C-alpha cells in the first residue's frame, strides 16, 4: 500500500512539472529540477518495490 502511494505521489509530481512548462519553459531550472526529482523518486520506488517483492 505504501508503494502505491509513493508511486502515485511521484507521478503527480511529474505531471505537475509537465503541466507548468508553458509558464516556466522546458529549459528552466524549476522544470528540470522537478522532472529530475520525479525520475529519482520513481527509480527509488522501483528499486524498493523489487527488493520487497523478492522476499
N, C-alpha and C positions, 0 to 999 in steps of 0.2 A: 504494500500500500504506500509506503514512504517513497518507493522508487517511482511510482506513478505520479505522485505529487511533484517530485523533483523534476521529472521529465516534462510535465505539464507546465510548470513554472518556467523551465528553461525555454520551451517552445514559445510561451507567451512573451518572454524577454526578447527572443529573436524576432518575433512578429512585430513587437513594439518598435524595435530598431528599424525594421524594414519599412514600416508604415510612416515613420518620421523622416525618412530620407528625402522626400520632396522639400521639406523645410530646412534640413541641415545639409543635404548633399551626401553623395556616396563617399566622397573623399574626406569628409570632415572627421576630426578626431573623435567626436562623440559617437558617430555611427560606427566607425572602425573599432572602437573600444567595446561598444555594446555587442557587436557581432562576434568579436574575438572572445569576449566573456561568455557569450552563449555557446560558442563552439567548445570552449574549455569545459564549461559545465556539462555539456552533453557528453563529452569524452569521459569525464569523471563519472557521470551517472551510468554510462555504458559499461565502463570498467567495473564499477561497483556491482552492477546487475550481474555481470558474468561471474564475478567472484562469489556472490551469494548463490547463484544458480548451480555452481559446481558442488556445493555441499549437499 
